[in-house]
Amino acid sequence: MSTASSPASRLPLITTAASFGLLVTQLDVTIVNVALDAIGTAFDAPTAQLQWVVDAYVLALAAMLLSAGAIGDRVGPKRAFMAGLALFGLASAACGFAGSPLALILARVVQGAAGALLIPSSLALIAHAAHGDHKARAAAVGWWTAAGGVSIAAGPVLGGLLVEAVGWRWVFFVNLPLCLIGAVLTQVVASATPPKPRVPFDIPGQVLAVAAVTLLVGGLIEGGHRGWNGGPLAALVAGVLLAVAFVLVERRSKHPAMPLAAFRKRPAWTAVAVGSALNFTYYGLIFVLGLYMLRTLHWAPGRAGIAFLPLTATFVLSNLVSGGLVARLGARTVTTGGLLIAACGYALTARLGADSGLLEMLPGFALIPGGMGLAIPTLTSGLLASVDRHDAGAASGTLNACRQVGGAAGVAIFGALASADIVWGLRISGVVAAALLVAASALTARVDRAA
């Protein structure tokens, strides 16, 4: 392919390259879970340490997303993406060679920070390549999101095979060839994207953002593990106060880390609010469903993992068709319809009982990700269309940081509902999730069709 070809003509290849960033990031959300028993046995580690093998990654990913987006805007998305792949690969190697639980947890923190660099920069690569072509951008974001869905689905299956065949360390080593392929492809097909005009880095804003998200997500994680005692509650209160301080500082900053002006537009703030609600409902209910299958229905882990596959299969399919539907029906119709479809799926899960079978679960399992897969790419594409392309990294970082906080909140709150009675908690969680997405659909229905 000629190097003189325009970014738009290379959009499919650029989207493929960018998708490797989301693929490895999302893969490590799920692949490690099936290796925890093996890790615990290898290190004779207590449950609390094993929980932080998972949570350290999620916490670092959420805390660094906004800062990583701003960094990507200033150095250029391609440089940020390549650096993220290199760092993710090195951190994965460090995880695989870790000689103690502490070393593994620290390497997972670096992995999460690298993942934070990958997500906004990969979206910014797509935004630059599809600049001005809303339909092409919507289709590209659909493919990008589908890559995340595939990796989430593949994580437990691939992890289980690797642990049984070659050992737990390979759930981390598997990232090395994926990062290498993504880096080579990006170097070949993506042009050096222009960085944001040189402006001072907003140090106070970045520090406040990292501290606020760390306290919010950390408080939610610990609250879910330990209960809502003094420590987690204090962390949540402090996180909220720091978030308010962050907004006040950003309003007065000449060069804010978060483009607040962009988030005054309805498509932008709607994308953040609805995206947070989607993660809140999905990750919260998945957590409760896992407890339900293992502890109430007494299914083996392998059977439970297979049961979750329909939740991801329809997600990938709807991601891929979302762009074409937007071209025919408009973004507002597709997003609102997707949210209502997912709400119906959650309502169906509220009907499950103590002796339900897989056939009773399948309708809800098909509708939830089917609707989400229509809504998420459209929301993300609408956000990218509503901001200056030099702010694409910061805007997508903000969206994904808020989604991570929403996901952590969902796990903590729905988990608390199920702590006493799993079936009752599952039913209440389904009702709450359905109501929340109906309310979210009312927001998206008011977004201008052209947005």
Secondary structure, 3 states (H helix, E strand, C coil): CCCCCCCHHHHHHHHHHHHHHHHHHHHHHHCCHHHHHHHHHHHCCCHHHHHHHHHHHHHHHHHHHHHHHHHHHHHCHHHHHHHHHHHHHHHHHHHHCCCCHHHHHHHHHHHHHHHHHHHHHHHHHHHHHCCCCHHHHHHHHHHHHHHHHHHHHHHHHHHHHHHHHCCCCHHHHCHHHHHHHHHHHHHHHCCCCCCCCCCCCCHHHHHHHHHHHHHHHHHHHHHHHHCCCHHHHHHHHHHHHHHHHHHHHHHHCCCCCCCCCHHHCHHHHHHHHHHHHHHHHHHHHHHHHHHHHHHHCCCCHHHHHHHCHHHHHHHHHHHHHHHHHHHHHCHHHHHHHHHHHHHHHHHHHCCCCCCCCHHHHHHHHHHHHHHHHHHHHHHHHHHHHHCCHHHHHHHHHHHHHHHHHHHHHHHHHHHHHHCCCHHHHHHHHHHHHHHHHHHHHHHHCCCCCCC
